[in-house]
Amino acid sequence: MKPNTLKEKWQRKQPTLNGWLSIGNAFSAEVMAAQGFDSVTIDMQHGVIDYADCVAMLQALNGYEVTAIARVPWLDPGAIMKALDAGAYGIICPMINNREQAERLVSYLRYPPRGTRSFGPTRIGVSAGPDYAAKANDEILCIAMIETAEAMANLDEIVSTPGIDGVYIGPADLSLGISNGRLAPGFDREEPEMLEAIHKILAAANKVGIGACLHCASAEYAAKAYGWGFNLCTLGTDARFLAKAASDCVTQTRKLIGQSVSGSGSNAY
């Protein structure tokens, strides 16, 4: 089986850069994969991506030195197992709120006797190598999202669940969850209560020796997070990169030819 290079980099304590795919297109996935990320995540929760899109995107990523990850829509065994069979080397699962849910997540990613994953590696059995079944339990990354008040209350029991390889902070939902909707969703948080929550999650992950991941919206904030000790930061999404580049170019061109500039560009997630 081809090794999980992201997992190897985490073991070496190397900061890793993650790209995020929300556009269901193999070519855009290939373009992102060519930019030097350590891993690229296919967002099947909020991205405009169906299963056929995901398979084609995983095929596109296979030609590059990136680890392919899928964020599944929910804690659903069918969705998780199909993403793995399609070729994902890691799963990010949203809204993991307690130990029981964390244990279920682990079980869906591991073959017996360590889990309940059904055997049928339709595509990844070809793309990863003939010994996939023998090595998958040790290579596939299992990452739980911490993004609710309930998860914060159960943080220690989640991170200490055997088989959890990392936790992923979704700042937008976490801000809604811990403030009961008082804080608007968003990234690169500076509010004291958000910074306290982010550092608490990081400390809990570090204590048990698992990966700590943070969704960011800028290189500056990601650099700060690496300084705090995060193992992985998402630097942005394909939709955001596309919107910003297009907006910047349109704005600059209008200024150069003397036209007024209106609007502030897209707020793509």
C-alpha positions as a printed Julia matrix, in Angstrom:
269×3 Matrix{Float64}:
   0.0    0.0     0.0
   1.23   3.49   -0.81
   2.15   5.13    2.51
   0.09   7.96    3.99
   2.62  10.77    3.65
   0.52  13.17    5.72
   0.58  10.76    8.65
   4.35  10.36    8.25
   4.83  14.15    8.34
   2.74  14.4    11.5
   4.92  11.75   13.11
   7.95  13.91   12.28
   6.19  16.95   13.82
   6.29  18.71   10.46
   3.7   21.48    9.89
   1.46  20.49    6.99
  -0.59  22.6     4.59
  -4.06  21.51    3.51
  -6.1   22.68    0.53
  -9.88  22.5     0.42
 -12.08  21.5    -2.51
 -15.71  22.65   -2.64
 -16.13  22.67   -6.44
 -17.11  19.3    -7.86
 -14.64  19.13  -10.72
 -11.62  16.9   -11.38
  -9.67  19.61  -13.2
  -9.99  22.12  -10.36
  -8.9   19.36   -7.99
  -5.86  18.73  -10.18
  -5.0   22.43  -10.27
  -5.14  22.61   -6.47
  -3.07  19.43   -6.1
  -0.31  20.95   -8.25
   0.19  23.94   -5.93
   2.34  22.26   -3.27
  -0.15  21.32   -0.56
   0.66  18.35    1.67
  -2.96  17.23    1.6
  -6.16  18.2    -0.17
  -9.62  17.69    1.29
 -12.74  17.01   -0.77
 -15.66  18.62    1.04
 -18.7   16.38    0.66
 -20.54  18.15    3.47
 -20.83  21.75    2.27
 -19.15  21.5    -1.13
 -21.2   21.14   -4.33
 -19.87  17.61   -4.77
 -21.66  14.3    -5.29
 -20.14  10.82   -5.13
 -19.31  10.6    -8.83
 -17.55  13.97   -8.57
 -15.61  12.7    -5.55
 -14.38   9.61   -7.4
 -13.16  11.65  -10.38
 -11.48  14.16   -8.05
  -9.7   11.39   -6.16
  -8.47  10.01   -9.49
  -7.11  13.47  -10.37
  -5.35  13.8    -7.0
  -3.75  10.39   -7.37
  -1.14  11.74   -9.78
   0.29  14.21   -7.25
   2.25  14.01   -4.02
  -0.69  14.95   -1.85
  -2.71  12.97    0.65
  -6.36  12.83   -0.39
  -8.87  13.37    2.41
 -12.66  13.5     2.34
 -14.89  15.44    4.69
 -18.05  13.38    4.8
 -21.51  14.91    5.28
 -22.17  13.31    8.67
 -21.42  10.39   10.97
 -22.88   7.93    8.5
 -21.22   4.57    7.91
 -22.31   4.33    4.29
 -20.9    7.72    3.33
 -17.64   7.09    5.21
 -17.04   3.63    3.76
 -17.86   4.71    0.19
 -15.41   7.64    0.46
 -12.72   5.25    1.66
 -13.46   2.71   -1.07
 -13.23   5.53   -3.63
  -9.68   6.36   -2.56
  -9.63   8.7     0.45
  -6.63   8.24    2.75
  -8.33  10.08    5.57
 -11.78  11.04    6.79
 -12.81  14.27    8.48
 -16.19  13.85   10.16
 -18.26  16.84   11.35
 -20.11  17.29   14.63
 -18.44  14.66   16.8
 -19.82  15.53   20.22
 -18.97  12.7    22.61
 -16.99   9.51   23.18
 -19.71   7.23   21.79
 -19.78   9.12   18.49
 -15.98   9.13   18.33
 -15.93   5.36   18.85
 -18.48   4.88   16.08
 -16.4    7.04   13.76
 -13.31   4.93   14.41
 -15.23   1.71   13.87
 -16.5    2.82   10.46
 -12.92   3.47    9.27
 -11.34   0.2    10.46
 -11.73  -3.33    9.22
 -12.45  -6.07   11.8
 -11.31  -6.81   14.41
 -10.58  -3.12   15.04
 -13.81  -1.85   13.53
 -16.89  -2.6    11.48
 -15.87  -1.37    8.03
 -17.35  -3.49    5.26
 -14.86  -4.96    2.8
 -15.08  -3.79   -0.8
 -12.18  -1.48   -1.73
 -13.5   -1.05   -5.26
 -11.18   1.72   -6.46
  -8.63   2.14   -3.68
  -7.73  -1.54   -3.93
  -6.34  -0.64   -7.36
  -4.93   2.83   -6.64
  -3.34   2.08   -3.25
  -1.89  -1.34   -4.03
  -2.76  -5.03   -3.6
  -1.91  -5.1     0.12
  -4.42  -2.35    0.94
  -6.64  -4.53    3.12
  -3.69  -5.63    5.27
  -2.38  -2.11    5.89
  -5.39   0.21    5.68
  -6.19   0.13    9.4
  -2.78   1.64   10.16
  -2.59   4.09    7.27
  -6.02   5.74    7.07
  -6.39   8.91    9.16
  -9.46   9.3    11.37
 -10.15  12.96   12.18
 -13.03  14.2    14.33
 -14.34  17.76   14.05
 -14.75  19.7    17.29
 -17.3   22.43   16.63
 -20.01  22.47   19.29
 -20.45  23.35   22.96
 -21.2   19.68   23.66
 -17.93  18.62   22.04
 -16.03  21.17   24.13
 -17.61  19.75   27.29
 -16.59  16.22   26.23
 -13.24  17.19   24.72
 -10.96  14.98   26.82
 -13.01  11.84   26.21
 -13.15  12.51   22.46
  -9.41  13.07   21.97
  -8.55  10.03   24.11
 -10.74   7.67   22.07
  -8.5    4.88   20.71
  -8.16   5.19   16.95
  -8.76   8.93   16.69
  -5.71  10.29   14.84
  -6.57  13.97   15.01
  -9.14  16.66   15.68
 -10.18  19.38   13.28
 -11.47  22.78   14.39
 -14.21  24.33   12.3
 -14.13  27.91   13.65
 -17.39  28.94   11.99
 -19.57  26.32   13.66
 -17.52  26.46   16.86
 -18.16  30.19   17.16
 -21.9   29.59   16.81
 -21.81  26.68   19.23
 -19.91  28.13   22.15
 -21.61  31.54   21.96
 -25.13  30.17   21.44
 -25.32  32.13   18.18
 -24.04  35.4    19.62
 -20.85  35.32   17.53
 -21.16  35.36   13.75
 -19.58  32.4    11.93
 -16.19  32.99   10.38
 -12.49  32.12   10.36
  -9.23  33.57   11.72
 -10.85  34.33   15.07
  -9.4   36.83   17.52
 -12.17  36.98   20.14
 -10.81  35.97   23.58
 -13.41  33.23   24.04
 -12.63  31.76   20.63
  -8.89  31.87   21.23
  -9.43  30.18   24.58
 -11.44  27.39   22.92
  -8.91  26.94   20.11
  -6.01  26.69   22.54
  -7.96  24.3    24.78
  -8.54  21.94   21.85
  -4.89  22.2    20.82
  -3.7   21.42   24.35
  -6.04  18.43   24.63
  -4.76  17.0    21.32
  -1.14  17.58   22.27
  -1.66  15.91   25.64
  -2.63  12.6    24.04
  -0.31  12.92   21.03
  -2.81  13.24   18.19
  -2.91  15.75   15.35
  -4.44  19.19   15.76
  -5.95  20.8    12.64
  -7.4   24.28   12.09
  -9.41  25.76    9.22
  -7.92  29.16    8.34
  -8.66  31.86    5.8
  -5.22  33.44    5.45
  -1.53  32.56    5.39
  -0.9   35.0     8.22
  -3.32  33.28   10.59
  -2.07  29.84    9.57
   1.51  30.86   10.34
   0.38  32.0    13.78
  -1.42  28.69   14.32
   1.68  26.71   13.38
   3.54  28.77   15.96
   0.99  27.71   18.57
   1.66  24.06   17.68
  -0.98  23.02   15.15
  -0.01  20.11   12.89
  -2.22  21.05    9.94
  -3.87  24.23    8.72
  -6.27  24.6     5.84
  -5.2   27.7     3.93
  -8.4   28.28    1.98
 -10.85  26.76   -0.46
 -10.8   26.51   -4.23
 -13.9   28.73   -4.38
 -12.33  31.4    -2.17
  -9.06  31.36   -4.12
 -10.96  31.67   -7.4
 -13.2   34.47   -6.13
 -10.34  36.48   -4.64
  -8.08  36.18   -7.68
 -10.89  37.16  -10.03
 -12.04  40.03   -7.81
  -8.5   41.39   -7.41
  -7.89  41.27  -11.16
 -11.2   42.98  -12.01
 -10.64  45.67   -9.38
  -7.09  46.37  -10.52
  -8.09  46.53  -14.18
 -10.97  48.93  -13.52
  -8.66  51.19  -11.55
  -6.04  51.16  -14.31
  -8.55  52.16  -17.0
 -10.21  54.79  -14.82
 -13.5   53.04  -14.08
 -15.18  53.14  -10.7
 -14.95  50.03   -8.55
 -18.16  48.7    -7.05
 -18.81  45.68   -4.89
 -16.37  43.82   -2.69
 -16.11  40.47   -4.42
 -17.56  37.11   -3.53
 -17.83  35.71   -0.04
 -17.42  32.11   -1.2
 -16.94  29.61    1.63
